[in-house]
Amino acid sequence: MVNVPEDTQVSDLPFTHARIKRMVREKADEGQYVRSEVYYGLNLLLGEIAEEIVDRMMETEAAYVEKHDLDHAARKYEKVENILKEKERVSRKLDALSADVEKLSREVEQADH
């Protein structure tokens, strides 16, 4: 859960408020309104994620921070995306199996009559 303190100001946010608003508004449907708390919360959340990734990248012993350091630091978030994709794939497979079971059940019932 994203905690947005009531006294949060635009100057407290880690990223440009206008850019976050623009990103959200580009995806919002016409007539759909977004409360300022959502913009602030998204901004704070992205800031926390960026900070965590930066902290992990800087754990390198090397003199230069390389792309593979970024990849390693961001792996956690890529794994989440992969897990969500796998969950969707499994869900579709289970739906197909369920439909097959229902079809077989109907066929068995018809054979009994």
Rosetta constraint file for C-alpha pairs under 8 A:
AtomPair CA 2 CA 41 HARMONIC 5.99 0.50
AtomPair CA 2 CA 42 HARMONIC 7.98 0.50
AtomPair CA 2 CA 44 HARMONIC 7.82 0.50
AtomPair CA 2 CA 45 HARMONIC 6.61 0.50
AtomPair CA 3 CA 41 HARMONIC 6.95 0.50
AtomPair CA 4 CA 8 HARMONIC 6.87 0.50
AtomPair CA 4 CA 37 HARMONIC 6.91 0.50
AtomPair CA 4 CA 40 HARMONIC 6.87 0.50
AtomPair CA 4 CA 41 HARMONIC 5.65 0.50
AtomPair CA 4 CA 44 HARMONIC 7.74 0.50
AtomPair CA 8 CA 12 HARMONIC 6.35 0.50
AtomPair CA 8 CA 13 HARMONIC 7.92 0.50
AtomPair CA 8 CA 40 HARMONIC 7.65 0.50
AtomPair CA 9 CA 13 HARMONIC 7.10 0.50
AtomPair CA 10 CA 17 HARMONIC 6.44 0.50
AtomPair CA 10 CA 40 HARMONIC 7.78 0.50
AtomPair CA 13 CA 17 HARMONIC 7.17 0.50
AtomPair CA 13 CA 40 HARMONIC 7.19 0.50
AtomPair CA 13 CA 43 HARMONIC 6.38 0.50
AtomPair CA 13 CA 44 HARMONIC 6.28 0.50
AtomPair CA 13 CA 47 HARMONIC 7.87 0.50
AtomPair CA 14 CA 43 HARMONIC 6.72 0.50
AtomPair CA 14 CA 44 HARMONIC 6.66 0.50
AtomPair CA 14 CA 47 HARMONIC 5.49 0.50
AtomPair CA 15 CA 19 HARMONIC 7.79 0.50
AtomPair CA 15 CA 20 HARMONIC 7.58 0.50
AtomPair CA 15 CA 43 HARMONIC 6.29 0.50
AtomPair CA 15 CA 47 HARMONIC 7.08 0.50
AtomPair CA 16 CA 20 HARMONIC 6.65 0.50
AtomPair CA 17 CA 21 HARMONIC 6.22 0.50
AtomPair CA 17 CA 39 HARMONIC 7.51 0.50
AtomPair CA 17 CA 40 HARMONIC 7.72 0.50
AtomPair CA 17 CA 43 HARMONIC 7.32 0.50
AtomPair CA 18 CA 22 HARMONIC 6.07 0.50
AtomPair CA 19 CA 23 HARMONIC 6.19 0.50
AtomPair CA 20 CA 24 HARMONIC 6.35 0.50
AtomPair CA 20 CA 39 HARMONIC 6.53 0.50
AtomPair CA 20 CA 42 HARMONIC 7.67 0.50
AtomPair CA 20 CA 43 HARMONIC 6.64 0.50
AtomPair CA 21 CA 25 HARMONIC 5.99 0.50
AtomPair CA 21 CA 39 HARMONIC 6.13 0.50
AtomPair CA 22 CA 26 HARMONIC 6.03 0.50
AtomPair CA 23 CA 27 HARMONIC 6.94 0.50
AtomPair CA 24 CA 28 HARMONIC 6.30 0.50
AtomPair CA 24 CA 39 HARMONIC 7.79 0.50
AtomPair CA 28 CA 32 HARMONIC 6.01 0.50
AtomPair CA 28 CA 33 HARMONIC 7.67 0.50
AtomPair CA 34 CA 38 HARMONIC 6.67 0.50
AtomPair CA 34 CA 39 HARMONIC 7.74 0.50
AtomPair CA 35 CA 39 HARMONIC 7.13 0.50
AtomPair CA 36 CA 40 HARMONIC 6.26 0.50
AtomPair CA 37 CA 41 HARMONIC 5.88 0.50
AtomPair CA 38 CA 42 HARMONIC 6.02 0.50
AtomPair CA 39 CA 43 HARMONIC 6.12 0.50
AtomPair CA 40 CA 44 HARMONIC 6.14 0.50
AtomPair CA 41 CA 45 HARMONIC 6.03 0.50
AtomPair CA 42 CA 46 HARMONIC 6.08 0.50
AtomPair CA 43 CA 47 HARMONIC 6.15 0.50
AtomPair CA 44 CA 48 HARMONIC 6.26 0.50
AtomPair CA 45 CA 49 HARMONIC 6.29 0.50
AtomPair CA 46 CA 50 HARMONIC 6.04 0.50
AtomPair CA 47 CA 51 HARMONIC 6.02 0.50
AtomPair CA 48 CA 52 HARMONIC 6.18 0.50
AtomPair CA 49 CA 53 HARMONIC 6.25 0.50
AtomPair CA 50 CA 54 HARMONIC 6.05 0.50
AtomPair CA 51 CA 55 HARMONIC 6.07 0.50
AtomPair CA 52 CA 56 HARMONIC 6.28 0.50
AtomPair CA 53 CA 57 HARMONIC 6.12 0.50
AtomPair CA 53 CA 70 HARMONIC 7.30 0.50
AtomPair CA 53 CA 73 HARMONIC 5.19 0.50
AtomPair CA 53 CA 74 HARMONIC 5.96 0.50
AtomPair CA 54 CA 58 HARMONIC 6.17 0.50
AtomPair CA 54 CA 70 HARMONIC 7.95 0.50
AtomPair CA 54 CA 73 HARMONIC 7.52 0.50
AtomPair CA 55 CA 59 HARMONIC 6.70 0.50
AtomPair CA 56 CA 60 HARMONIC 7.91 0.50
AtomPair CA 56 CA 73 HARMONIC 5.23 0.50
AtomPair CA 57 CA 65 HARMONIC 7.01 0.50
AtomPair CA 57 CA 69 HARMONIC 5.24 0.50
AtomPair CA 57 CA 70 HARMONIC 5.74 0.50
AtomPair CA 57 CA 72 HARMONIC 7.58 0.50
AtomPair CA 57 CA 73 HARMONIC 5.54 0.50
AtomPair CA 58 CA 65 HARMONIC 7.14 0.50
AtomPair CA 60 CA 65 HARMONIC 7.03 0.50
AtomPair CA 60 CA 69 HARMONIC 7.22 0.50
AtomPair CA 65 CA 69 HARMONIC 6.23 0.50
AtomPair CA 65 CA 70 HARMONIC 7.95 0.50
AtomPair CA 66 CA 70 HARMONIC 6.86 0.50
AtomPair CA 67 CA 71 HARMONIC 6.23 0.50
AtomPair CA 68 CA 72 HARMONIC 6.00 0.50
AtomPair CA 69 CA 73 HARMONIC 6.08 0.50
AtomPair CA 70 CA 74 HARMONIC 6.02 0.50
AtomPair CA 71 CA 75 HARMONIC 5.95 0.50
AtomPair CA 74 CA 78 HARMONIC 6.59 0.50
AtomPair CA 75 CA 79 HARMONIC 6.06 0.50
AtomPair CA 76 CA 80 HARMONIC 6.51 0.50
AtomPair CA 77 CA 81 HARMONIC 6.51 0.50
AtomPair CA 78 CA 82 HARMONIC 6.27 0.50
AtomPair CA 79 CA 83 HARMONIC 6.05 0.50
AtomPair CA 80 CA 84 HARMONIC 6.21 0.50
AtomPair CA 81 CA 85 HARMONIC 6.31 0.50
AtomPair CA 82 CA 86 HARMONIC 6.15 0.50
AtomPair CA 83 CA 87 HARMONIC 6.03 0.50
AtomPair CA 84 CA 88 HARMONIC 6.29 0.50
AtomPair CA 85 CA 89 HARMONIC 6.27 0.50
AtomPair CA 86 CA 90 HARMONIC 6.11 0.50
AtomPair CA 87 CA 91 HARMONIC 6.04 0.50
AtomPair CA 88 CA 92 HARMONIC 6.25 0.50
AtomPair CA 89 CA 93 HARMONIC 6.30 0.50
AtomPair CA 90 CA 94 HARMONIC 6.10 0.50
AtomPair CA 91 CA 95 HARMONIC 6.19 0.50
AtomPair CA 92 CA 96 HARMONIC 6.29 0.50
AtomPair CA 93 CA 97 HARMONIC 6.21 0.50
AtomPair CA 94 CA 98 HARMONIC 5.99 0.50
AtomPair CA 95 CA 99 HARMONIC 6.23 0.50
AtomPair CA 96 CA 100 HARMONIC 6.27 0.50
AtomPair CA 97 CA 101 HARMONIC 6.17 0.50
AtomPair CA 98 CA 102 HARMONIC 6.21 0.50
AtomPair CA 99 CA 103 HARMONIC 6.17 0.50
AtomPair CA 100 CA 104 HARMONIC 6.15 0.50
AtomPair CA 101 CA 105 HARMONIC 6.01 0.50
AtomPair CA 102 CA 106 HARMONIC 6.24 0.50
AtomPair CA 103 CA 107 HARMONIC 6.28 0.50
AtomPair CA 104 CA 108 HARMONIC 6.15 0.50
AtomPair CA 105 CA 109 HARMONIC 6.22 0.50
AtomPair CA 106 CA 110 HARMONIC 6.15 0.50
AtomPair CA 107 CA 111 HARMONIC 6.15 0.50
AtomPair CA 108 CA 112 HARMONIC 6.33 0.50
AtomPair CA 109 CA 113 HARMONIC 6.67 0.50
